[in-house]
Amino acid sequence: MKKFLCALAVLPFMSAAALAQPAQLSDQQMDNVSAGFRLNEIDISNTSWTQVVVGEPLRACSSCFLTVVGSPFGISVSSNFGPVPTF
């Protein structure tokens, strides 16, 4: 019963903190929000490979015929014919 009364006494203070207005993020800060999501996938076929990266910078590939780089932590794609290079 004592724990219940203590929790009941603290409840107004907790609700006041929850109702406080959070700080607004700028557009540039919102562009970098990833919520911890990262993806680094390499799809390999008999004749080519494609790498899709989300949430981390794309590794450089000088021999790729296709390289699309988004923002520093956006979606990036690279593709090439032949074996997968060691990064």
Secondary structure, 3 states (H helix, E strand, C coil): CHHHHHHHHHHHHHHHHHHCCCCCCCHHHHHCCCCCCCEEEEEECCCEEEEEEECCCCCCCCCCCEEECCCCCCEEEEEEECCCCCC
